[in-house]
Amino acid sequence: MSTPLLSLYRRLTRWPGGHWLFSRAVCFKAPYFASISPRITALEPGRCEGTLADRRKVRNHIGTVHAIAMCNLAELTAGLMVDASLPTGMRWIPRGMQVQYLAKARGNLHALAVPAQ
């Protein structure tokens, strides 16, 4: 099974800089995510991984990665995982998201989205 999103990912990531180009294409389609400059590093049905570099534009007033930047990365990776997993012709809309902030975040972050068991 291959969705249009998954086909684009596979086509672009064969080339040097392909992960960067795919990530930019996603942010062009959904511009809000461009605010965090994410990098999608893996995408397949049932799995998506992405990273967020710790840089000034994603930090808050105390110098840690802003909680909403982390939520954006979580929503993006989860959304791409679902899009890559749905049969062609189906669409979805998220209904909610629960977040717990357990500690301050520093450094580059890695997000992994897989279906709940």
C-alpha positions in Angstrom: 0.0 0.0 0.0 1.3 3.4 -0.9 -0.5 6.7 -0.3 0.4 9.9 -2.4 2.3 11.2 0.7 4.3 8.0 1.1 5.1 7.9 -2.6 6.4 11.5 -2.4 8.5 10.7 0.7 10.0 7.6 -1.0 10.7 9.5 -4.2 12.4 12.5 -2.5 14.4 10.7 0.1 16.3 8.6 -2.4 18.4 11.8 -3.1 20.8 13.7 -0.9 18.9 16.4 0.9 15.7 14.5 0.3 14.5 14.5 3.9 15.0 18.3 4.1 13.1 18.7 0.8 10.2 16.5 1.9 10.0 18.4 5.2 9.9 21.7 3.4 7.2 20.3 1.1 5.1 19.3 4.1 5.5 22.8 5.6 4.5 24.4 2.3 1.3 22.4 2.4 0.7 23.1 6.1 2.5 26.4 6.7 2.0 26.5 10.5 4.5 23.7 11.0 7.2 25.8 9.3 7.5 27.8 12.4 9.5 25.0 14.1 11.5 23.9 11.0 11.0 20.2 11.6 12.9 17.4 9.8 11.0 14.2 9.0 13.6 11.4 9.2 11.4 8.3 8.7 7.9 7.6 7.3 6.2 4.4 6.6 2.7 3.0 7.3 2.3 2.9 11.1 5.5 4.9 11.8 6.8 8.4 11.5 9.9 10.0 13.1 10.9 13.6 13.1 13.4 15.9 14.8 13.4 19.5 16.1 16.7 21.3 16.4 17.1 23.3 19.6 17.5 26.8 18.2 16.5 30.3 19.4 13.2 30.4 17.5 11.8 27.4 19.4 12.9 28.5 22.8 10.9 30.2 25.5 11.8 33.0 27.9 13.7 30.6 30.2 15.9 29.2 27.4 14.3 25.8 27.1 12.4 24.4 24.1 8.9 25.8 24.2 6.1 23.4 25.0 4.0 24.4 22.0 7.0 23.7 19.7 7.1 20.2 21.1 3.3 19.9 20.6 3.7 21.0 17.0 6.3 18.3 16.4 4.1 15.7 18.0 1.1 16.7 16.0 3.0 16.8 12.7 4.6 13.3 13.2 1.3 11.8 14.3 -0.5 13.3 11.4 2.0 12.2 8.8 1.9 8.6 10.3 -1.9 8.5 10.0 -1.8 10.0 6.5 0.8 7.4 5.4 -1.3 4.6 6.9 -4.8 5.3 5.6 -6.2 3.7 2.5 -6.1 6.0 -0.6 -9.2 8.2 -0.7 -9.7 8.4 3.0 -9.1 11.5 5.1 -9.0 12.2 8.8 -9.3 15.1 11.2 -7.7 15.0 14.7 -10.2 15.3 17.5 -7.9 16.1 20.4 -4.5 15.8 21.9 -3.4 15.3 25.5 0.0 16.6 26.7 1.9 16.4 29.9 4.9 18.6 30.5 7.1 16.5 32.8 10.4 18.3 32.5 12.2 21.2 30.8 13.4 20.3 27.3 16.8 21.2 26.1 18.8 20.1 23.1 17.6 18.5 19.8 14.4 16.6 20.2 13.2 13.4 18.5 9.5 12.5 18.0 8.2 9.0 17.2 4.6 8.4 16.2 3.2 4.9 16.1 -0.5 3.7 16.6 -1.6 3.1 20.1 -1.9 -0.5 21.1 
